Amino acid sequence: MAEIVKLSQSGKPNGSRSRFGPTIFIVVLLVVLAVLAPFLAKYRNAPAALVAKLQAMSAPAPPAPTTNMKHRVWVNRRSGLYYCRDSRFYGKMHPGISLRQESALLKGFRPATGQKCP
């Protein structure tokens, strides 16, 4: 039995694809990559920057204070500052609590004057 193949107007059997299809696809893909390459080049050093950030984050914690810091200070929890006993703001800044200077420093509070209490 002979198969009857219907030909399209171009003279090719229906359903056949161009033999240049895969080649055209590859050429288009290469052109797109060539256009995007300059934009992606700025992310080339991203892994090195990420490694540097991770190393900085994993650095050892600063050592605990070694001087005698048993002084009581007034900590303002909103501003993150603490005030010495001789300060006019001691006990007056709210919301606040009284802590030892050592505890305040370890919890991340900073002296309001920039220097530790005497």
Biopython code that builds the backbone (N, CA, C, O; Angstrom):
import numpy as np
from Bio.PDB.StructureBuilder import StructureBuilder

atoms = [
    (1, "MET", "N", (0.829, -1.176, 0.000)),
    (1, "MET", "CA", (0.000, 0.000, 0.000)),
    (1, "MET", "C", (0.871, 1.236, 0.000)),
    (1, "MET", "O", (1.888, 1.329, 0.688)),
    (2, "ALA", "N", (0.461, 2.093, -0.733)),
    (2, "ALA", "CA", (1.227, 3.332, -0.843)),
    (2, "ALA", "C", (0.625, 4.369, 0.098)),
    (2, "ALA", "O", (-0.589, 4.563, 0.156)),
    (3, "GLU", "N", (1.503, 5.016, 0.819)),
    (3, "GLU", "CA", (1.021, 6.062, 1.720)),
    (3, "GLU", "C", (0.849, 7.343, 0.935)),
    (3, "GLU", "O", (1.641, 7.691, 0.060)),
    (4, "ILE", "N", (-0.189, 8.005, 1.280)),
    (4, "ILE", "CA", (-0.436, 9.285, 0.624)),
    (4, "ILE", "C", (0.041, 10.372, 1.572)),
    (4, "ILE", "O", (-0.446, 10.484, 2.697)),
    (5, "VAL", "N", (0.968, 11.149, 1.126)),
    (5, "VAL", "CA", (1.524, 12.230, 1.934)),
    (5, "VAL", "C", (1.016, 13.526, 1.370)),
    (5, "VAL", "O", (1.194, 13.835, 0.192)),
    (6, "LYS", "N", (0.374, 14.284, 2.246)),
    (6, "LYS", "CA", (-0.142, 15.578, 1.810)),
    (6, "LYS", "C", (0.992, 16.582, 1.854)),
    (6, "LYS", "O", (1.722, 16.668, 2.842)),
    (7, "LEU", "N", (1.131, 17.315, 0.816)),
    (7, "LEU", "CA", (2.173, 18.327, 0.741)),
    (7, "LEU", "C", (1.565, 19.695, 0.999)),
    (7, "LEU", "O", (0.462, 19.997, 0.544)),
    (8, "SER", "N", (2.301, 20.516, 1.736)),
    (8, "SER", "CA", (1.840, 21.884, 1.969)),
    (8, "SER", "C", (2.160, 22.703, 0.728)),
    (8, "SER", "O", (2.699, 22.184, -0.250)),
    (9, "GLN", "N", (1.827, 23.972, 0.778)),
    (9, "GLN", "CA", (2.060, 24.830, -0.370)),
    (9, "GLN", "C", (3.548, 24.988, -0.674)),
    (9, "GLN", "O", (3.927, 25.263, -1.812)),
    (10, "SER", "N", (4.405, 24.811, 0.365)),
    (10, "SER", "CA", (5.833, 24.974, 0.125)),
    (10, "SER", "C", (6.443, 23.720, -0.505)),
    (10, "SER", "O", (7.615, 23.722, -0.881)),
    (11, "GLY", "N", (5.667, 22.670, -0.618)),
    (11, "GLY", "CA", (6.170, 21.463, -1.238)),
    (11, "GLY", "C", (6.739, 20.482, -0.231)),
    (11, "GLY", "O", (7.255, 19.435, -0.621)),
    (12, "LYS", "N", (6.655, 20.801, 1.085)),
    (12, "LYS", "CA", (7.156, 19.898, 2.123)),
    (12, "LYS", "C", (5.972, 19.183, 2.750)),
    (12, "LYS", "O", (4.857, 19.705, 2.752)),
    (13, "PRO", "N", (6.206, 18.005, 3.278)),
    (13, "PRO", "CA", (5.119, 17.303, 3.945)),
    (13, "PRO", "C", (4.634, 18.089, 5.162)),
    (13, "PRO", "O", (5.428, 18.766, 5.816)),
    (14, "ASN", "N", (3.336, 18.005, 5.469)),
    (14, "ASN", "CA", (2.778, 18.705, 6.639)),
    (14, "ASN", "C", (3.433, 18.196, 7.917)),
    (14, "ASN", "O", (3.743, 17.009, 8.024)),
    (15, "GLY", "N", (3.646, 19.079, 8.885)),
    (15, "GLY", "CA", (4.215, 18.683, 10.161)),
    (15, "GLY", "C", (5.726, 18.631, 10.173)),
    (15, "GLY", "O", (6.306, 18.401, 11.234)),
    (16, "SER", "N", (6.382, 18.829, 9.069)),
    (16, "SER", "CA", (7.843, 18.778, 9.080)),
    (16, "SER", "C", (8.379, 20.126, 9.533)),
    (16, "SER", "O", (7.751, 21.165, 9.329)),
    (17, "ARG", "N", (9.546, 20.088, 10.147)),
    (17, "ARG", "CA", (10.159, 21.306, 10.647)),
    (17, "ARG", "C", (11.335, 21.669, 9.764)),
    (17, "ARG", "O", (11.880, 20.853, 9.020)),
    (18, "SER", "N", (11.696, 22.933, 9.883)),
    (18, "SER", "CA", (12.845, 23.397, 9.118)),
    (18, "SER", "C", (14.101, 22.761, 9.677)),
    (18, "SER", "O", (14.220, 22.596, 10.891)),
    (19, "ARG", "N", (15.017, 22.411, 8.840)),
    (19, "ARG", "CA", (16.255, 21.811, 9.323)),
    (19, "ARG", "C", (17.159, 22.863, 9.948)),
    (19, "ARG", "O", (18.168, 22.523, 10.566)),
    (20, "PHE", "N", (16.807, 24.139, 9.795)),
    (20, "PHE", "CA", (17.589, 25.221, 10.385)),
    (20, "PHE", "C", (17.070, 25.643, 11.760)),
    (20, "PHE", "O", (17.653, 26.522, 12.395)),
    (21, "GLY", "N", (16.012, 25.044, 12.213)),
    (21, "GLY", "CA", (15.400, 25.404, 13.503)),
    (21, "GLY", "C", (16.364, 25.332, 14.672)),
    (21, "GLY", "O", (16.503, 26.323, 15.389)),
    (22, "PRO", "N", (17.047, 24.200, 14.907)),
    (22, "PRO", "CA", (17.987, 24.126, 16.034)),
    (22, "PRO", "C", (19.140, 25.122, 15.903)),
    (22, "PRO", "O", (19.606, 25.671, 16.902)),
    (23, "THR", "N", (19.591, 25.351, 14.691)),
    (23, "THR", "CA", (20.684, 26.299, 14.478)),
    (23, "THR", "C", (20.232, 27.716, 14.817)),
    (23, "THR", "O", (20.973, 28.475, 15.441)),
    (24, "ILE", "N", (19.041, 28.064, 14.412)),
    (24, "ILE", "CA", (18.505, 29.397, 14.706)),
    (24, "ILE", "C", (18.355, 29.569, 16.214)),
    (24, "ILE", "O", (18.673, 30.626, 16.759)),
    (25, "PHE", "N", (17.873, 28.535, 16.878)),
    (25, "PHE", "CA", (17.702, 28.586, 18.330)),
    (25, "PHE", "C", (19.045, 28.834, 19.026)),
    (25, "PHE", "O", (19.128, 29.675, 19.922)),
    (26, "ILE", "N", (20.071, 28.128, 18.634)),
    (26, "ILE", "CA", (21.396, 28.284, 19.248)),
    (26, "ILE", "C", (21.952, 29.674, 18.986)),
    (26, "ILE", "O", (22.539, 30.282, 19.882)),
    (27, "VAL", "N", (21.780, 30.184, 17.783)),
    (27, "VAL", "CA", (22.276, 31.521, 17.450)),
    (27, "VAL", "C", (21.549, 32.573, 18.293)),
    (27, "VAL", "O", (22.187, 33.493, 18.807)),
    (28, "VAL", "N", (20.242, 32.455, 18.440)),
    (28, "VAL", "CA", (19.479, 33.411, 19.254)),
    (28, "VAL", "C", (19.925, 33.334, 20.713)),
    (28, "VAL", "O", (20.079, 34.367, 21.363)),
    (29, "LEU", "N", (20.132, 32.134, 21.230)),
    (29, "LEU", "CA", (20.589, 31.951, 22.607)),
    (29, "LEU", "C", (21.953, 32.599, 22.827)),
    (29, "LEU", "O", (22.170, 33.250, 23.849)),
    (30, "LEU", "N", (22.869, 32.428, 21.884)),
    (30, "LEU", "CA", (24.196, 33.037, 22.006)),
    (30, "LEU", "C", (24.122, 34.560, 21.956)),
    (30, "LEU", "O", (24.865, 35.235, 22.668)),
    (31, "VAL", "N", (23.251, 35.100, 21.139)),
    (31, "VAL", "CA", (23.095, 36.554, 21.057)),
    (31, "VAL", "C", (22.546, 37.099, 22.370)),
    (31, "VAL", "O", (23.003, 38.135, 22.854)),
    (32, "VAL", "N", (21.568, 36.407, 22.949)),
    (32, "VAL", "CA", (21.001, 36.838, 24.231)),
    (32, "VAL", "C", (22.072, 36.799, 25.320)),
    (32, "VAL", "O", (22.170, 37.729, 26.120)),
    (33, "LEU", "N", (22.867, 35.744, 25.361)),
    (33, "LEU", "CA", (23.937, 35.652, 26.350)),
    (33, "LEU", "C", (24.990, 36.729, 26.145)),
    (33, "LEU", "O", (25.524, 37.264, 27.117)),
    (34, "ALA", "N", (25.294, 37.052, 24.903)),
    (34, "ALA", "CA", (26.273, 38.097, 24.631)),
    (34, "ALA", "C", (25.762, 39.461, 25.078)),
    (34, "ALA", "O", (26.546, 40.303, 25.516)),
    (35, "VAL", "N", (24.463, 39.687, 24.973)),
    (35, "VAL", "CA", (23.880, 40.951, 25.404)),
    (35, "VAL", "C", (23.852, 41.029, 26.933)),
    (35, "VAL", "O", (24.093, 42.097, 27.495)),
    (36, "LEU", "N", (23.565, 39.924, 27.609)),
    (36, "LEU", "CA", (23.455, 39.911, 29.067)),
    (36, "LEU", "C", (24.800, 39.824, 29.781)),
    (36, "LEU", "O", (24.873, 40.144, 30.967)),
    (37, "ALA", "N", (25.844, 39.411, 29.117)),
    (37, "ALA", "CA", (27.147, 39.193, 29.759)),
    (37, "ALA", "C", (27.678, 40.436, 30.481)),
    (37, "ALA", "O", (28.152, 40.297, 31.608)),
    (38, "PRO", "N", (27.629, 41.634, 29.905)),
    (38, "PRO", "CA", (28.144, 42.804, 30.642)),
    (38, "PRO", "C", (27.354, 43.090, 31.922)),
    (38, "PRO", "O", (27.922, 43.545, 32.915)),
    (39, "PHE", "N", (26.051, 42.823, 31.898)),
    (39, "PHE", "CA", (25.243, 43.069, 33.087)),
    (39, "PHE", "C", (25.543, 42.051, 34.187)),
    (39, "PHE", "O", (25.483, 42.385, 35.371)),
    (40, "LEU", "N", (25.858, 40.838, 33.815)),
    (40, "LEU", "CA", (26.147, 39.798, 34.793)),
    (40, "LEU", "C", (27.586, 39.840, 35.292)),
    (40, "LEU", "O", (27.905, 39.205, 36.297)),
    (41, "ALA", "N", (28.455, 40.574, 34.612)),
    (41, "ALA", "CA", (29.867, 40.629, 34.988)),
    (41, "ALA", "C", (30.062, 41.287, 36.352)),
    (41, "ALA", "O", (31.016, 40.960, 37.058)),
    (42, "LYS", "N", (29.173, 42.211, 36.739)),
    (42, "LYS", "CA", (29.351, 42.878, 38.026)),
    (42, "LYS", "C", (29.097, 41.932, 39.193)),
    (42, "LYS", "O", (29.497, 42.239, 40.316)),
    (43, "TYR", "N", (28.454, 40.807, 38.971)),
    (43, "TYR", "CA", (28.211, 39.834, 40.034)),
    (43, "TYR", "C", (29.286, 38.754, 40.088)),
    (43, "TYR", "O", (29.157, 37.798, 40.853)),
    (44, "ARG", "N", (30.321, 38.886, 39.305)),
    (44, "ARG", "CA", (31.372, 37.875, 39.257)),
    (44, "ARG", "C", (32.086, 37.759, 40.600)),
    (44, "ARG", "O", (32.454, 36.655, 41.002)),
    (45, "ASN", "N", (32.290, 38.871, 41.302)),
    (45, "ASN", "CA", (32.995, 38.860, 42.575)),
    (45, "ASN", "C", (32.060, 38.712, 43.765)),
    (45, "ASN", "O", (32.500, 38.844, 44.908)),
    (46, "ALA", "N", (30.800, 38.444, 43.531)),
    (46, "ALA", "CA", (29.843, 38.319, 44.626)),
    (46, "ALA", "C", (30.226, 37.218, 45.608)),
    (46, "ALA", "O", (30.100, 37.445, 46.811)),
    (47, "PRO", "N", (30.683, 36.041, 45.182)),
    (47, "PRO", "CA", (31.051, 35.030, 46.181)),
    (47, "PRO", "C", (32.189, 35.481, 47.087)),
    (47, "PRO", "O", (32.175, 35.169, 48.277)),
    (48, "ALA", "N", (33.166, 36.200, 46.567)),
    (48, "ALA", "CA", (34.278, 36.665, 47.388)),
    (48, "ALA", "C", (33.793, 37.686, 48.417)),
    (48, "ALA", "O", (34.233, 37.669, 49.567)),
    (49, "ALA", "N", (32.889, 38.570, 48.005)),
    (49, "ALA", "CA", (32.349, 39.557, 48.938)),
    (49, "ALA", "C", (31.529, 38.868, 50.020)),
    (49, "ALA", "O", (31.575, 39.263, 51.185)),
    (50, "LEU", "N", (30.780, 37.840, 49.636)),
    (50, "LEU", "CA", (29.980, 37.102, 50.608)),
    (50, "LEU", "C", (30.875, 36.386, 51.610)),
    (50, "LEU", "O", (30.573, 36.363, 52.804)),
    (51, "VAL", "N", (31.955, 35.811, 51.146)),
    (51, "VAL", "CA", (32.895, 35.124, 52.046)),
    (51, "VAL", "C", (33.502, 36.124, 53.023)),
    (51, "VAL", "O", (33.661, 35.814, 54.204)),
    (52, "ALA", "N", (33.845, 37.319, 52.547)),
    (52, "ALA", "CA", (34.422, 38.338, 53.432)),
    (52, "ALA", "C", (33.423, 38.751, 54.512)),
    (52, "ALA", "O", (33.798, 38.935, 55.670)),
    (53, "LYS", "N", (32.151, 38.896, 54.132)),
    (53, "LYS", "CA", (31.135, 39.264, 55.119)),
    (53, "LYS", "C", (30.949, 38.157, 56.149)),
    (53, "LYS", "O", (30.817, 38.432, 57.342)),
    (54, "LEU", "N", (30.940, 36.920, 55.697)),
    (54, "LEU", "CA", (30.776, 35.803, 56.623)),
    (54, "LEU", "C", (31.955, 35.693, 57.577)),
    (54, "LEU", "O", (31.769, 35.369, 58.750)),
    (55, "GLN", "N", (33.169, 35.957, 57.092)),
    (55, "GLN", "CA", (34.333, 35.915, 57.962)),
    (55, "GLN", "C", (34.277, 37.030, 58.992)),
    (55, "GLN", "O", (34.660, 36.833, 60.145)),
    (56, "ALA", "N", (33.801, 38.202, 58.582)),
    (56, "ALA", "CA", (33.690, 39.310, 59.531)),
    (56, "ALA", "C", (32.646, 39.010, 60.602)),
    (56, "ALA", "O", (32.815, 39.377, 61.765)),
    (57, "MET", "N", (31.567, 38.341, 60.202)),
    (57, "MET", "CA", (30.513, 38.011, 61.158)),
    (57, "MET", "C", (30.960, 36.932, 62.133)),
    (57, "MET", "O", (30.492, 36.899, 63.271)),
    (58, "SER", "N", (31.849, 36.061, 61.712)),
    (58, "SER", "CA", (32.272, 34.967, 62.573)),
    (58, "SER", "C", (33.524, 35.310, 63.367)),
    (58, "SER", "O", (34.123, 34.431, 63.986)),
    (59, "ALA", "N", (33.925, 36.575, 63.357)),
    (59, "ALA", "CA", (35.094, 36.999, 64.137)),
    (59, "ALA", "C", (34.802, 36.796, 65.621)),
    (59, "ALA", "O", (33.646, 36.887, 66.036)),
    (60, "PRO", "N", (35.806, 36.528, 66.411)),
    (60, "PRO", "CA", (35.567, 36.302, 67.835)),
    (60, "PRO", "C", (34.996, 37.547, 68.505)),
    (60, "PRO", "O", (35.288, 38.675, 68.107)),
    (61, "ALA", "N", (34.186, 37.324, 69.519)),
    (61, "ALA", "CA", (33.562, 38.424, 70.250)),
    (61, "ALA", "C", (34.629, 39.206, 71.009)),
    (61, "ALA", "O", (35.644, 38.641, 71.416)),
    (62, "PRO", "N", (34.403, 40.492, 71.198)),
    (62, "PRO", "CA", (35.386, 41.274, 71.940)),
    (62, "PRO", "C", (35.490, 40.753, 73.378)),
    (62, "PRO", "O", (34.503, 40.282, 73.943)),
    (63, "PRO", "N", (36.664, 40.838, 73.955)),
    (63, "PRO", "CA", (36.827, 40.319, 75.303)),
    (63, "PRO", "C", (36.011, 41.119, 76.309)),
    (63, "PRO", "O", (35.726, 42.299, 76.102)),
    (64, "ALA", "N", (35.644, 40.466, 77.386)),
    (64, "ALA", "CA", (34.895, 41.135, 78.438)),
    (64, "ALA", "C", (35.759, 42.222, 79.076)),
    (64, "ALA", "O", (36.983, 42.095, 79.124)),
    (65, "PRO", "N", (35.136, 43.272, 79.556)),
    (65, "PRO", "CA", (35.917, 44.343, 80.172)),
    (65, "PRO", "C", (36.762, 43.816, 81.327)),
    (65, "PRO", "O", (36.303, 42.982, 82.108)),
    (66, "THR", "N", (37.990, 44.300, 81.434)),
    (66, "THR", "CA", (38.896, 43.798, 82.466)),
    (66, "THR", "C", (39.032, 44.759, 83.637)),
    (66, "THR", "O", (39.523, 44.359, 84.692)),
    (67, "THR", "N", (38.617, 46.007, 83.488)),
    (67, "THR", "CA", (38.731, 46.956, 84.595)),
    (67, "THR", "C", (37.564, 46.775, 85.561)),
    (67, "THR", "O", (36.585, 46.100, 85.243)),
    (68, "ASN", "N", (37.673, 47.371, 86.718)),
    (68, "ASN", "CA", (36.615, 47.284, 87.715)),
    (68, "ASN", "C", (35.453, 48.160, 87.271)),
    (68, "ASN", "O", (35.563, 49.386, 87.262)),
    (69, "MET", "N", (34.352, 47.542, 86.908)),
    (69, "MET", "CA", (33.197, 48.282, 86.411)),
    (69, "MET", "C", (31.961, 47.944, 87.211)),
    (69, "MET", "O", (30.920, 47.622, 86.639)),
    (70, "LYS", "N", (32.061, 48.012, 88.515)),
    (70, "LYS", "CA", (30.930, 47.693, 89.372)),
    (70, "LYS", "C", (30.053, 48.909, 89.650)),
    (70, "LYS", "O", (29.102, 48.819, 90.426)),
    (71, "HIS", "N", (30.361, 50.043, 89.027)),
    (71, "HIS", "CA", (29.571, 51.256, 89.225)),
    (71, "HIS", "C", (28.160, 51.036, 88.712)),
    (71, "HIS", "O", (27.955, 50.342, 87.716)),
    (72, "ARG", "N", (27.192, 51.625, 89.391)),
    (72, "ARG", "CA", (25.810, 51.586, 88.921)),
    (72, "ARG", "C", (25.609, 52.709, 87.911)),
    (72, "ARG", "O", (26.053, 53.835, 88.133)),
    (73, "VAL", "N", (24.960, 52.412, 86.836)),
    (73, "VAL", "CA", (24.669, 53.411, 85.807)),
    (73, "VAL", "C", (23.186, 53.352, 85.481)),
    (73, "VAL", "O", (22.526, 52.341, 85.722)),
    (74, "TRP", "N", (22.674, 54.433, 84.938)),
    (74, "TRP", "CA", (21.280, 54.488, 84.507)),
    (74, "TRP", "C", (21.243, 54.299, 82.998)),
    (74, "TRP", "O", (21.835, 55.071, 82.243)),
    (75, "VAL", "N", (20.532, 53.254, 82.572)),
    (75, "VAL", "CA", (20.477, 52.887, 81.158)),
    (75, "VAL", "C", (19.159, 53.359, 80.560)),
    (75, "VAL", "O", (18.087, 53.016, 81.057)),
    (76, "ASN", "N", (19.243, 54.138, 79.500)),
    (76, "ASN", "CA", (18.056, 54.526, 78.740)),
    (76, "ASN", "C", (17.875, 53.485, 77.641)),
    (76, "ASN", "O", (18.670, 53.414, 76.704)),
    (77, "ARG", "N", (16.836, 52.691, 77.762)),
    (77, "ARG", "CA", (16.649, 51.579, 76.815)),
    (77, "ARG", "C", (16.263, 52.056, 75.428)),
    (77, "ARG", "O", (16.504, 51.349, 74.449)),
    (78, "ARG", "N", (15.685, 53.209, 75.320)),
    (78, "ARG", "CA", (15.270, 53.696, 74.014)),
    (78, "ARG", "C", (16.459, 54.218, 73.209)),
    (78, "ARG", "O", (16.564, 53.934, 72.015)),
    (79, "SER", "N", (17.346, 54.969, 73.836)),
    (79, "SER", "CA", (18.474, 55.557, 73.108)),
    (79, "SER", "C", (19.690, 54.646, 73.063)),
    (79, "SER", "O", (20.541, 54.800, 72.187)),
    (80, "GLY", "N", (19.789, 53.680, 74.009)),
    (80, "GLY", "CA", (20.937, 52.798, 74.042)),
    (80, "GLY", "C", (22.136, 53.410, 74.751)),
    (80, "GLY", "O", (23.252, 52.903, 74.634)),
    (81, "LEU", "N", (21.914, 54.503, 75.489)),
    (81, "LEU", "CA", (22.989, 55.177, 76.208)),
    (81, "LEU", "C", (22.848, 54.935, 77.705)),
    (81, "LEU", "O", (21.759, 54.644, 78.199)),
    (82, "TYR", "N", (23.971, 55.059, 78.426)),
    (82, "TYR", "CA", (23.878, 55.003, 79.889)),
    (82, "TYR", "C", (24.559, 56.219, 80.492)),
    (82, "TYR", "O", (25.452, 56.825, 79.900)),
    (83, "TYR", "N", (24.099, 56.555, 81.704)),
    (83, "TYR", "CA", (24.545, 57.760, 82.393)),
    (83, "TYR", "C", (25.147, 57.377, 83.740)),
    (83, "TYR", "O", (24.633, 56.493, 84.426)),
    (84, "CYS", "N", (26.234, 58.042, 84.114)),
    (84, "CYS", "CA", (26.910, 57.801, 85.390)),
    (84, "CYS", "C", (26.117, 58.463, 86.523)),
    (84, "CYS", "O", (25.223, 59.275, 86.284)),
    (85, "ARG", "N", (26.468, 58.093, 87.772)),
    (85, "ARG", "CA", (25.771, 58.638, 88.944)),
    (85, "ARG", "C", (25.887, 60.150, 89.040)),
    (85, "ARG", "O", (24.951, 60.802, 89.502)),
    (86, "ASP", "N", (26.986, 60.719, 88.626)),
    (86, "ASP", "CA", (27.170, 62.164, 88.761)),
    (86, "ASP", "C", (26.510, 62.951, 87.620)),
    (86, "ASP", "O", (26.592, 64.179, 87.596)),
    (87, "SER", "N", (25.870, 62.273, 86.694)),
    (87, "SER", "CA", (25.200, 62.950, 85.585)),
    (87, "SER", "C", (23.853, 63.498, 86.053)),
    (87, "SER", "O", (23.203, 62.906, 86.915)),
    (88, "ARG", "N", (23.441, 64.620, 85.489)),
    (88, "ARG", "CA", (22.134, 65.180, 85.864)),
    (88, "ARG", "C", (20.983, 64.355, 85.304)),
    (88, "ARG", "O", (19.837, 64.535, 85.717)),
    (89, "PHE", "N", (21.275, 63.437, 84.353)),
    (89, "PHE", "CA", (20.221, 62.607, 83.766)),
    (89, "PHE", "C", (20.073, 61.255, 84.465)),
    (89, "PHE", "O", (19.218, 60.454, 84.087)),
    (90, "TYR", "N", (20.895, 60.996, 85.476)),
    (90, "TYR", "CA", (20.847, 59.696, 86.168)),
    (90, "TYR", "C", (19.479, 59.529, 86.825)),
    (90, "TYR", "O", (19.077, 60.346, 87.653)),
    (91, "GLY", "N", (18.777, 58.480, 86.454)),
    (91, "GLY", "CA", (17.460, 58.188, 87.026)),
    (91, "GLY", "C", (16.319, 58.974, 86.428)),
    (91, "GLY", "O", (15.171, 58.776, 86.825)),
    (92, "LYS", "N", (16.590, 59.859, 85.488)),
    (92, "LYS", "CA", (15.539, 60.729, 84.951)),
    (92, "LYS", "C", (15.141, 60.394, 83.516)),
    (92, "LYS", "O", (14.088, 60.831, 83.050)),
    (93, "MET", "N", (15.958, 59.635, 82.822)),
    (93, "MET", "CA", (15.652, 59.292, 81.426)),
    (93, "MET", "C", (14.797, 58.027, 81.409)),
    (93, "MET", "O", (15.208, 56.987, 81.925)),
    (94, "HIS", "N", (13.627, 58.118, 80.823)),
    (94, "HIS", "CA", (12.731, 56.961, 80.802)),
    (94, "HIS", "C", (12.436, 56.575, 79.361)),
    (94, "HIS", "O", (12.393, 57.469, 78.516)),
    (95, "PRO", "N", (12.233, 55.328, 79.026)),
    (95, "PRO", "CA", (12.275, 54.159, 79.902)),
    (95, "PRO", "C", (13.721, 53.816, 80.233)),
    (95, "PRO", "O", (14.584, 53.808, 79.355)),
    (96, "GLY", "N", (13.973, 53.540, 81.483)),
    (96, "GLY", "CA", (15.332, 53.250, 81.887)),
    (96, "GLY", "C", (15.385, 52.309, 83.076)),
    (96, "GLY", "O", (14.392, 52.108, 83.776)),
    (97, "ILE", "N", (16.563, 51.735, 83.291)),
    (97, "ILE", "CA", (16.799, 50.827, 84.410)),
    (97, "ILE", "C", (18.205, 51.071, 84.942)),
    (97, "ILE", "O", (19.051, 51.647, 84.259)),
    (98, "SER", "N", (18.438, 50.628, 86.157)),
    (98, "SER", "CA", (19.753, 50.748, 86.767)),
    (98, "SER", "C", (20.487, 49.425, 86.603)),
    (98, "SER", "O", (19.957, 48.363, 86.932)),
    (99, "LEU", "N", (21.710, 49.500, 86.090)),
    (99, "LEU", "CA", (22.531, 48.312, 85.881)),
    (99, "LEU", "C", (23.956, 48.606, 86.316)),
    (99, "LEU", "O", (24.337, 49.763, 86.495)),
    (100, "ARG", "N", (24.735, 47.552, 86.483)),
    (100, "ARG", "CA", (26.169, 47.743, 86.654)),
    (100, "ARG", "C", (26.749, 48.157, 85.303)),
    (100, "ARG", "O", (26.242, 47.764, 84.252)),
    (101, "GLN", "N", (27.799, 48.942, 85.344)),
    (101, "GLN", "CA", (28.410, 49.424, 84.105)),
    (101, "GLN", "C", (28.870, 48.259, 83.235)),
    (101, "GLN", "O", (28.733, 48.306, 82.012)),
    (102, "GLU", "N", (29.405, 47.231, 83.847)),
    (102, "GLU", "CA", (29.869, 46.063, 83.105)),
    (102, "GLU", "C", (28.719, 45.391, 82.361)),
    (102, "GLU", "O", (28.855, 45.024, 81.193)),
    (103, "SER", "N", (27.584, 45.233, 83.048)),
    (103, "SER", "CA", (26.410, 44.615, 82.411)),
    (103, "SER", "C", (25.884, 45.471, 81.270)),
    (103, "SER", "O", (25.482, 44.962, 80.224)),
    (104, "ALA", "N", (25.895, 46.785, 81.491)),
    (104, "ALA", "CA", (25.409, 47.683, 80.441)),
    (104, "ALA", "C", (26.273, 47.578, 79.188)),
    (104, "ALA", "O", (25.754, 47.548, 78.072)),
    (105, "LEU", "N", (27.589, 47.522, 79.373)),
    (105, "LEU", "CA", (28.486, 47.402, 78.220)),
    (105, "LEU", "C", (28.310, 46.070, 77.515)),
    (105, "LEU", "O", (28.307, 46.008, 76.286)),
    (106, "LEU", "N", (28.163, 44.997, 78.295)),
    (106, "LEU", "CA", (27.995, 43.676, 77.686)),
    (106, "LEU", "C", (26.677, 43.559, 76.931)),
    (106, "LEU", "O", (26.578, 42.788, 75.978)),
    (107, "LYS", "N", (25.668, 44.313, 77.345)),
    (107, "LYS", "CA", (24.368, 44.276, 76.660)),
    (107, "LYS", "C", (24.318, 45.222, 75.465)),
    (107, "LYS", "O", (23.307, 45.291, 74.766)),
    (108, "GLY", "N", (25.410, 45.953, 75.231)),
    (108, "GLY", "CA", (25.483, 46.783, 74.032)),
    (108, "GLY", "C", (25.184, 48.247, 74.240)),
    (108, "GLY", "O", (25.127, 48.997, 73.265)),
    (109, "PHE", "N", (24.987, 48.689, 75.476)),
    (109, "PHE", "CA", (24.734, 50.111, 75.723)),
    (109, "PHE", "C", (26.059, 50.875, 75.683)),
    (109, "PHE", "O", (27.117, 50.311, 75.961)),
    (110, "ARG", "N", (25.992, 52.168, 75.333)),
    (110, "ARG", "CA", (27.190, 53.002, 75.213)),
    (110, "ARG", "C", (27.125, 54.120, 76.235)),
    (110, "ARG", "O", (26.038, 54.562, 76.608)),
    (111, "PRO", "N", (28.286, 54.581, 76.692)),
    (111, "PRO", "CA", (28.267, 55.722, 77.619)),
    (111, "PRO", "C", (27.814, 56.997, 76.890)),
    (111, "PRO", "O", (28.225, 57.259, 75.760)),
    (112, "ALA", "N", (26.965, 57.777, 77.555)),
    (112, "ALA", "CA", (26.431, 58.980, 76.931)),
    (112, "ALA", "C", (27.522, 60.012, 76.696)),
    (112, "ALA", "O", (27.461, 60.766, 75.724)),
    (113, "THR", "N", (28.519, 60.057, 77.572)),
    (113, "THR", "CA", (29.589, 61.043, 77.431)),
    (113, "THR", "C", (30.712, 60.549, 76.541)),
    (113, "THR", "O", (31.612, 61.315, 76.199)),
    (114, "GLY", "N", (30.675, 59.286, 76.164)),
    (114, "GLY", "CA", (31.732, 58.711, 75.333)),
    (114, "GLY", "C", (32.850, 58.090, 76.153)),
    (114, "GLY", "O", (33.733, 57.441, 75.594)),
    (115, "GLN", "N", (32.830, 58.277, 77.485)),
    (115, "GLN", "CA", (33.850, 57.691, 78.359)),
    (115, "GLN", "C", (33.170, 56.894, 79.460)),
    (115, "GLN", "O", (32.054, 57.209, 79.874)),
    (116, "LYS", "N", (33.854, 55.862, 79.925)),
    (116, "LYS", "CA", (33.314, 55.038, 80.994)),
    (116, "LYS", "C", (33.298, 55.826, 82.289)),
    (116, "LYS", "O", (34.063, 56.776, 82.457)),
    (117, "CYS", "N", (32.427, 55.432, 83.201)),
    (117, "CYS", "CA", (32.325, 56.110, 84.494)),
    (117, "CYS", "C", (33.595, 55.883, 85.309)),
    (117, "CYS", "O", (34.201, 54.813, 85.247)),
    (118, "PRO", "N", (33.996, 56.910, 86.079)),
    (118, "PRO", "CA", (35.212, 56.762, 86.889)),
    (118, "PRO", "C", (35.011, 55.839, 88.080)),
    (118, "PRO", "O", (35.943, 55.616, 88.853)),
]
sb = StructureBuilder()
sb.init_structure("model")
sb.init_model(0)
sb.init_chain("A")
sb.init_seg("    ")
for serial, (resi, resn, name, xyz) in enumerate(atoms, 1):
    if name == "N":
        sb.init_residue(resn, " ", resi, " ")
    sb.init_atom(name, np.array(xyz, "f"), 0.0, 1.0, " ", f" {name:<3s}", serial, name[0])
structure = sb.get_structure()
